[in-house]
Amino acid sequence: MQDQTPEFTFDGAALRASVQGGRGNWNLRLKARAEDGTLFQQRVIVRHPS
């Protein structure tokens, strides 16, 4: 599976985006920038059972 850049939309309660995944371990790297320029970065490890 190749890298993906999801398109986030606000549903009235949360930002959501669809991605295509598969079995194995995935690294989800998030970067977001606030209106004042503050950068938020986080890495989440997602494990999908084989």
ROFI-905410 format. One record per residue (C-alpha): y, z, x; residue in three letters. Coordinates in pm, whole numbers, padded with zeros to 5 digits, always signed. Last residue first. Layout:
<dovexs>
YZXala...
</dovexs>
This chain:
<dovexs>
-01099+01043-00324ser-00857+01307-00452pro-00487+01222-00426his-00295+01436-00180arg+00086+01424-00191val+00282+01550+00110ile+00649+01603+00027val+00925+01532+00279arg+01279+01643+00193gln+01632+01526+00268gln+01960+01618+00096phe+02284+01475+00238leu+02623+01617+00140thr+02874+01334+00089gly+03087+01502-00181asp+02922+01286-00451glu+02585+01415-00339ala+02353+01205-00120arg+01980+01178-00175ala+01694+01125+00065lys+01330+01175-00029leu+01027+01105+00188arg+00696+01106+00000leu+00409+01112+00245asn+00080+01008+00088trp-00276+01125+00146asn-00566+00929-00002gly-00633+00741-00321arg-00373+00515-00471gly-00009+00498-00557gly+00230+00278-00749gln+00567+00438-00816val+00763+00519-01130ser+01100+00691-01119ala+01253+00994-01288arg+01581+01190-01261leu+01572+01484-01499ala+01688+01614-01839ala+01877+01334-02014gly+01640+01064-01890asp+01827+00996-01566phe+01699+00684-01391thr+01556+00643-01042phe+01462+00300-00901glu+01180+00355-00653pro+01194+00219-00298thr+00836+00148-00199gln+00660+00125+00135asp+00344-00087+00134gln+00000+00000+00000met
</dovexs>
